[in-house]
Amino acid sequence: MLTRLLSGLMKSVKGPPCKRKILSVIHSIISSVCPWSFVSAVQLVRIGVFLHRCFRSRHLINMLHSLNWSISYSEICRYETSVTMSTSSEVQANGFVQFVFDNADNNIRTVDGHGIFHVMGRV
């Protein structure tokens, strides 16, 4: 029954953003029904890493982990460490690298010289 409902939803939806939302709901339903036999790595890691980068709150992440909505804080730290350590520092001989830097000043015509915003960015 669940299979028919979900396949009908997936067929009726057009566009990747809607399909991602439906897949998230599907993962939530399956992980709620079978919490120990189905672990949605996509959903749990994505939510956990996003919240860690936004809020840096161990309490929030562990609270969501206790509700089976995220991986634990220690697993997030382990994941970020492994991602950082596994990056390749090799540059291919035929590779091309280009850096572009620019700066911008905002609100430069103040009377007292305070409140000026200077920013530099790179691509």
C-alpha positions in Angstrom: 0.0 0.0 0.0 2.8 2.4 0.9 4.6 1.4 -2.3 1.6 2.4 -4.5 1.1 5.7 -2.7 4.8 6.7 -3.0 5.1 5.6 -6.6 2.0 7.6 -7.5 3.4 10.6 -5.7 6.7 10.3 -7.6 5.0 10.0 -11.0 2.8 13.0 -10.4 5.6 15.3 -9.4 7.7 17.2 -11.9 11.1 18.8 -11.1 14.0 17.8 -8.9 13.1 20.1 -5.9 9.7 18.4 -5.4 11.1 14.9 -5.9 13.8 15.7 -3.2 11.0 16.7 -0.8 9.0 13.6 -1.5 12.1 11.4 -1.1 12.7 13.1 2.3 9.2 12.3 3.4 9.6 8.7 2.1 12.8 8.3 4.1 11.1 9.8 7.2 8.1 7.4 6.9 10.4 4.3 6.4 12.8 5.3 9.2 9.8 5.9 11.6 8.3 2.5 10.8 11.5 0.5 10.9 14.0 2.7 12.9 16.6 -0.1 13.3 16.5 -1.8 10.0 16.5 1.3 7.8 19.0 4.1 8.3 18.7 6.9 5.8 22.3 8.1 5.5 21.2 10.8 3.1 18.7 12.4 5.4 20.6 11.9 8.7 24.0 13.1 7.6 22.5 16.0 5.5 20.4 17.3 8.4 23.2 16.8 11.0 26.0 18.5 9.0 23.7 21.4 8.0 22.7 22.1 11.6 26.3 21.8 12.7 27.5 24.3 10.2 24.7 26.7 10.9 24.4 26.6 14.7 27.4 24.6 16.1 25.0 23.4 18.9 25.9 20.0 20.3 22.7 20.0 22.4 20.5 20.6 19.3 22.1 17.9 17.2 22.0 15.3 20.0 18.4 16.2 20.7 17.5 15.5 17.1 19.6 12.4 17.2 17.5 11.1 20.1 14.5 11.6 17.9 16.1 9.7 15.0 16.3 12.8 12.9 20.0 13.3 12.7 23.3 11.5 13.3 25.0 12.2 16.7 27.3 15.1 17.3 30.3 12.8 17.6 29.5 11.1 14.3 29.2 14.5 12.6 32.7 15.5 14.0 34.1 12.1 12.8 32.4 12.6 9.4 33.8 16.2 8.9 37.3 15.0 10.0 37.3 12.2 7.5 36.0 14.4 4.7 38.7 17.0 5.5 41.5 14.3 5.6 40.4 12.5 2.4 40.7 15.5 0.1 43.2 15.1 -2.7 46.0 17.7 -2.8 47.4 16.4 -6.1 47.4 18.8 -9.0 47.4 17.2 -12.5 50.2 18.2 -14.8 47.7 19.3 -17.5 45.4 21.1 -15.0 44.5 24.8 -15.1 43.9 26.9 -12.0 42.7 30.5 -12.0 42.1 32.8 -9.0 40.1 36.0 -9.3 40.1 38.5 -6.4 38.1 41.7 -6.1 37.2 44.2 -3.4 34.3 46.5 -2.7 33.6 49.4 -0.5 30.2 50.3 0.8 29.0 53.5 2.4 32.3 55.3 1.9 30.8 58.9 2.1 30.1 59.1 5.8 30.7 62.3 7.7 32.7 60.8 10.6 34.4 57.9 8.6 32.6 55.3 10.7 30.3 52.6 9.4 32.4 52.0 6.2 32.2 48.4 4.9 35.1 47.0 3.0 35.0 43.5 1.7 37.3 41.3 -0.4 36.3 38.2 -2.2 37.7 35.5 -4.4 36.4 33.0 -6.9 
